[in-house]
Amino acid sequence: MTLTASLLNDTGLWRARDLNGRQTASSDRGQSTGFPQLNELLIDGGWPHAALVEVLCDRYGVGELRLLASALTRPVSDAHWTVLINPPCVPYAPAFQALGINVHELMVVHPSSHQEALWSFEEVIASGSTQTVLAWLSESDLQDKQLRRIQAKSKEHRVFSVVFRPLAAEQLPSAAELRLKIEQQTIDRRLVISIIKRRGGWRVDGLELALPWGPTVTDSQRARQLLADWERTRRGMKAVAV
């Protein structure tokens, strides 16, 4: 076989003529994103098993974790921890549970500096104890060479790594294999995103995704029960006071 033929048969090589169809020759199928229309646009048919992914948003709490929910609910394995490095808010256990995430397998790391966060990120990836790491790093201190190192380590140790960055980072180069930008969340609970970088394809704008999880009948019943319990306690306290 000639060198050219060998390269063309390499499943890691993509050709422009294949942009409208995924490379079905790839044997490393990704983890479903939970959104069929997004799966169709990703070369692995879902989240890549071993890559750095960037999620760009103008503020936190706009649905970025629900976008990644399926990656946080992988089957239990020897590398079962899901690690959150420097999250901007205290993780809310009931919300994670509502998404089907086992909170007993969440590890939260609170570094005191960007260098500590970066060191923790790389060490967790190389530890063999996790398949998924989410990190919120200092944008003003983040360097392209650091992203290249994280991407290389994610590939080497087969870890799904995510970095959350502001929208302004779209204009900066990045070694991330997949870059997603959250444009907005609509009033009917749909997330509008753009794929600004993906392996095996061009940019895609205006993709609408129906977000998972919202108040269910069970949630509403539970809320009413808690309110009723509180009312009974309050009335009992008044009776004692009298």
Summary of the structure (lengths in Angstrom):
residues: 242
radius of gyration: 21.1
end to end distance: 93.6
largest distance: 93.9
contacts: 665
relative contact order: 0.16
helix: 37%
strand: 23%
